[in-house]
Amino acid sequence: MELVTKYFSNMEYDDNDVLLFKTGIFGFEKYKKFILIRFDNSTNSFICLQSIDDADIAFVMINPSNLIPDYEITLEDADVQDLDLQDIQKLAVYNICVLRDDVPKSTVNLRCPVIVNTDNGLAKQIILENSDYPFKYPFQKLINKEG
């Protein structure tokens, strides 16, 4: 099927590519179906979470393990059930970014990761309630860690 996207013009996708967020994403609850699109072929790159219902709804995300090796999440039993997660190895974790023109002033939300069961395409955004991870982790800290 053809999809109009925010960052990639028109592109083709398959039903198997669709992620289902049963409860949507915080602040965007009415949008339930998304696809993941890599900005490039690098595994360390940014990834786009694009709504298939509205071309203007797209989120830039990172895989936190590529930049913050000790990043850990704890899933509640309800999260595991919501995702029908049978194998923890099939869990992908991403964090939504807020990008600024001045990249070091950009942030990443470490408190509310997007979790995806790569086996069945069920996805959910969760809040890490008892966590010290911030909602707005500065990219500048990530840049300093890399340097």
Residue frames as qw, qx, qy, qz and C-alpha x, y, z in Angstrom:
[[0.000, 0.889, 0.459, 0.000, 0.00, 0.00, 0.00],
 [0.391, 0.494, -0.036, 0.776, 1.10, 3.57, -0.53],
 [0.445, -0.724, -0.386, 0.359, 1.69, 5.94, 2.34],
 [0.212, 0.809, -0.054, 0.546, 2.29, 9.69, 2.38],
 [0.708, -0.385, -0.355, 0.473, 4.88, 10.44, 5.08],
 [0.201, -0.959, -0.056, 0.191, 6.17, 13.50, 6.87],
 [0.318, -0.743, 0.464, 0.363, 9.87, 13.01, 6.11],
 [0.431, -0.182, 0.801, 0.374, 10.04, 10.53, 3.21],
 [0.395, 0.209, -0.412, -0.794, 7.41, 11.66, 0.66],
 [0.885, 0.036, -0.031, -0.463, 5.38, 8.72, -0.66],
 [0.024, 0.417, -0.909, 0.017, 6.44, 5.17, 0.02],
 [0.757, -0.093, -0.538, -0.360, 5.12, 1.65, -0.12],
 [0.260, -0.357, 0.769, -0.462, 4.47, -0.46, 2.97],
 [0.493, -0.106, -0.835, -0.219, 3.02, -3.87, 3.70],
 [0.672, -0.575, -0.176, -0.432, 0.40, -4.77, 6.33],
 [0.870, -0.213, -0.320, 0.309, 3.12, -6.78, 8.10],
 [0.414, 0.311, -0.224, 0.826, 5.02, -3.52, 8.68],
 [0.330, -0.655, -0.133, -0.666, 2.21, -1.95, 10.72],
 [0.240, -0.014, -0.746, 0.621, 2.60, -1.53, 14.47],
 [0.403, -0.634, -0.503, -0.427, -0.60, -1.40, 16.51],
 [0.079, 0.122, -0.544, 0.826, -0.75, 0.85, 19.56],
 [0.228, -0.530, -0.812, -0.088, -4.02, -0.23, 21.18],
 [0.250, -0.805, -0.405, 0.353, -4.08, 2.88, 23.39],
 [0.352, 0.891, 0.036, 0.285, -2.15, 5.19, 21.09],
 [0.570, 0.141, -0.292, 0.754, 0.81, 7.34, 22.08],
 [0.248, -0.619, -0.454, 0.592, 0.57, 9.86, 24.92],
 [0.069, 0.573, -0.021, -0.817, -1.10, 12.97, 23.55],
 [0.375, 0.317, -0.574, -0.655, -1.93, 11.21, 20.26],
 [0.460, -0.016, 0.831, -0.313, -4.30, 8.53, 21.51],
 [0.720, 0.474, 0.226, -0.455, -6.54, 8.52, 18.44],
 [0.536, 0.617, -0.542, -0.193, -3.68, 7.33, 16.20],
 [0.861, -0.289, 0.385, -0.163, -3.25, 3.59, 16.55],
 [0.910, 0.232, 0.250, 0.235, -1.33, 2.38, 13.48],
 [0.040, -0.892, 0.377, 0.246, 2.26, 3.30, 12.69],
 [0.927, 0.273, -0.079, 0.247, 5.23, 2.01, 10.75],
 [0.534, -0.680, 0.253, 0.434, 8.94, 2.30, 11.55],
 [0.669, 0.710, 0.014, 0.219, 11.14, 3.91, 8.90],
 [0.689, -0.378, 0.072, 0.613, 14.92, 4.17, 9.21],
 [0.149, 0.929, -0.078, -0.329, 16.44, 7.50, 8.21],
 [0.357, 0.654, -0.646, -0.168, 19.43, 5.56, 6.88],
 [0.874, 0.055, -0.473, -0.098, 20.73, 1.99, 6.90],
 [0.225, 0.399, -0.690, 0.560, 22.79, 2.41, 10.08],
 [0.563, -0.450, -0.691, 0.044, 21.62, 0.55, 13.16],
 [0.366, -0.325, -0.398, 0.776, 22.75, 3.54, 15.26],
 [0.018, 0.247, 0.287, 0.925, 20.61, 6.00, 13.37],
 [0.392, 0.147, 0.354, -0.837, 17.44, 7.79, 14.15],
 [0.038, 0.280, 0.923, 0.261, 14.22, 5.99, 13.27],
 [0.332, -0.082, -0.080, -0.936, 10.86, 7.49, 12.36],
 [0.163, 0.343, 0.890, -0.251, 7.57, 6.31, 13.86],
 [0.185, 0.036, -0.358, -0.914, 5.12, 7.35, 11.14],
 [0.523, 0.302, 0.574, -0.553, 1.35, 7.28, 11.51],
 [0.192, 0.155, 0.813, 0.528, -0.39, 5.57, 8.61],
 [0.063, 0.737, 0.670, -0.068, -3.56, 7.58, 9.31],
 [0.040, 0.991, 0.086, -0.094, -2.05, 11.09, 9.18],
 [0.737, 0.447, -0.103, 0.496, 1.11, 12.04, 7.26],
 [0.013, 0.790, -0.232, 0.568, 1.79, 14.92, 9.67],
 [0.733, -0.587, 0.254, -0.232, 2.02, 12.61, 12.70],
 [0.848, 0.289, -0.347, 0.276, 5.57, 11.26, 12.90],
 [0.559, -0.803, 0.208, -0.003, 8.04, 10.93, 15.75],
 [0.510, 0.607, -0.569, 0.219, 11.81, 10.77, 15.56],
 [0.845, -0.507, 0.121, -0.121, 13.14, 8.08, 17.88],
 [0.221, 0.632, -0.736, 0.105, 16.41, 6.50, 18.93],
 [0.881, -0.177, -0.435, 0.048, 17.32, 3.05, 20.14],
 [0.374, -0.877, 0.230, -0.194, 18.61, 3.94, 23.63],
 [0.895, -0.303, 0.241, 0.221, 20.98, 0.98, 23.87],
 [0.700, 0.502, 0.079, 0.502, 23.05, 2.49, 21.05],
 [0.147, 0.728, -0.145, 0.654, 23.72, 5.67, 23.05],
 [0.436, -0.566, 0.439, -0.545, 23.08, 4.77, 26.69],
 [0.506, 0.186, -0.841, -0.042, 24.40, 1.23, 27.22],
 [0.099, -0.066, -0.849, 0.514, 23.11, 0.99, 30.82],
 [0.489, -0.052, -0.037, -0.870, 19.54, 2.08, 29.93],
 [0.102, -0.122, -0.985, 0.066, 17.14, -0.43, 31.46],
 [0.529, -0.224, -0.097, -0.813, 13.39, -0.70, 31.65],
 [0.153, 0.052, 0.936, -0.313, 11.15, -2.85, 33.80],
 [0.405, -0.197, -0.560, -0.695, 7.91, -4.08, 32.30],
 [0.529, -0.086, 0.528, -0.659, 4.81, -4.53, 34.39],
 [0.375, 0.147, 0.915, 0.025, 2.81, -7.73, 33.93],
 [0.449, 0.710, 0.397, -0.370, 0.10, -5.66, 32.21],
 [0.210, 0.744, -0.423, -0.473, 2.65, -4.44, 29.64],
 [0.159, -0.239, 0.933, 0.218, 3.73, -8.00, 28.86],
 [0.397, 0.427, 0.796, -0.162, 0.07, -9.01, 28.46],
 [0.356, 0.784, 0.115, -0.495, -0.79, -5.95, 26.34],
 [0.214, 0.665, -0.593, -0.400, 2.05, -6.83, 23.95],
 [0.983, 0.072, 0.057, -0.162, 1.36, -10.59, 24.11],
 [0.208, 0.752, -0.620, 0.077, 5.11, -10.87, 24.69],
 [0.989, -0.130, -0.045, -0.060, 6.25, -14.50, 24.80],
 [0.834, 0.050, -0.028, 0.548, 9.98, -13.93, 24.22],
 [0.268, -0.865, -0.025, 0.423, 11.88, -10.98, 25.75],
 [0.467, -0.210, 0.505, 0.694, 14.33, -11.22, 22.83],
 [0.225, 0.542, 0.641, 0.494, 11.47, -10.02, 20.59],
 [0.164, -0.892, -0.332, 0.259, 11.19, -6.72, 22.50],
 [0.462, 0.390, 0.082, 0.792, 12.46, -3.54, 20.85],
 [0.289, -0.766, -0.360, 0.447, 12.78, -0.32, 22.86],
 [0.362, 0.486, 0.207, 0.768, 12.84, 3.21, 21.46],
 [0.209, -0.606, -0.382, 0.665, 12.71, 6.72, 22.88],
 [0.303, 0.836, 0.385, 0.246, 11.00, 9.71, 21.30],
 [0.478, -0.125, -0.008, 0.869, 13.18, 12.74, 20.57],
 [0.136, 0.938, 0.269, -0.169, 12.38, 16.43, 20.44],
 [0.666, 0.125, 0.215, 0.703, 14.71, 17.86, 17.83],
 [0.030, -0.906, -0.093, 0.412, 15.78, 21.50, 17.72],
 [0.575, 0.798, -0.125, 0.133, 17.64, 23.41, 15.02],
 [0.005, 0.710, -0.639, 0.295, 20.49, 23.60, 17.51],
 [0.789, -0.010, -0.604, -0.109, 20.98, 19.83, 17.87],
 [0.354, 0.098, -0.727, 0.580, 22.73, 19.94, 21.28],
 [0.321, -0.073, 0.355, -0.875, 19.57, 21.60, 22.65],
 [0.698, -0.075, -0.522, -0.485, 17.46, 18.66, 21.48],
 [0.444, -0.337, 0.681, -0.475, 16.18, 16.15, 24.03],
 [0.505, -0.009, -0.824, -0.255, 15.15, 12.52, 24.28],
 [0.677, -0.408, 0.144, -0.595, 12.38, 11.22, 26.54],
 [0.301, 0.272, -0.899, 0.163, 13.96, 8.43, 28.58],
 [0.348, -0.034, 0.666, -0.659, 11.04, 8.20, 31.04],
 [0.712, 0.347, 0.344, -0.505, 8.41, 7.09, 28.47],
 [0.134, -0.313, 0.814, 0.470, 9.88, 4.51, 26.10],
 [0.773, 0.278, -0.163, -0.546, 8.04, 3.01, 23.16],
 [0.405, -0.277, 0.871, 0.001, 8.15, -0.76, 23.40],
 [0.680, 0.365, -0.332, -0.542, 7.46, -3.05, 20.46],
 [0.757, -0.086, 0.648, -0.023, 6.87, -6.78, 20.22],
 [0.177, 0.529, -0.591, -0.583, 8.72, -7.42, 16.96],
 [0.187, 0.046, 0.976, 0.101, 7.05, -10.83, 16.67],
 [0.150, 0.584, 0.797, 0.012, 3.45, -9.60, 16.38],
 [0.160, 0.454, 0.270, 0.834, 3.64, -5.83, 15.81],
 [0.404, -0.816, -0.408, -0.063, 1.93, -4.83, 19.06],
 [0.408, 0.307, -0.243, 0.825, 3.40, -1.66, 20.54],
 [0.423, -0.814, -0.398, 0.012, 2.89, 0.54, 23.57],
 [0.215, 0.596, -0.326, 0.702, 4.33, 3.64, 25.15],
 [0.670, -0.521, -0.500, 0.172, 4.90, 3.20, 28.87],
 [0.126, -0.858, 0.249, -0.432, 5.86, 5.43, 31.77],
 [0.656, 0.050, -0.619, 0.428, 8.72, 4.23, 33.95],
 [0.449, -0.810, -0.247, -0.286, 7.06, 5.27, 37.22],
 [0.676, -0.710, 0.121, 0.157, 9.85, 4.56, 39.71],
 [0.782, 0.273, 0.126, 0.546, 12.71, 5.73, 37.57],
 [0.299, -0.693, 0.032, 0.656, 15.26, 8.53, 37.67],
 [0.409, 0.220, 0.556, 0.690, 15.23, 8.74, 33.87],
 [0.103, 0.448, 0.154, -0.874, 14.16, 12.24, 32.79],
 [0.549, 0.674, 0.471, -0.149, 11.45, 13.22, 30.34],
 [0.433, 0.895, -0.088, 0.059, 13.95, 15.58, 28.67],
 [0.771, -0.371, 0.264, 0.445, 17.45, 14.12, 28.56],
 [0.188, 0.872, -0.212, -0.399, 19.72, 16.61, 26.73],
 [0.874, 0.459, -0.031, 0.156, 21.40, 15.50, 23.52],
 [0.129, 0.846, -0.444, 0.265, 24.42, 17.48, 24.70],
 [0.614, -0.487, 0.594, -0.182, 25.01, 14.76, 27.33],
 [0.924, 0.225, 0.307, 0.030, 24.83, 12.10, 24.63],
 [0.554, 0.781, -0.186, 0.220, 27.29, 14.04, 22.47],
 [0.188, -0.778, 0.543, -0.255, 29.67, 14.39, 25.44],
 [0.825, -0.232, 0.506, -0.100, 29.47, 10.63, 26.13],
 [0.861, 0.471, 0.146, 0.127, 30.34, 9.89, 22.51],
 [0.318, 0.865, -0.296, 0.250, 33.24, 12.36, 22.49]]
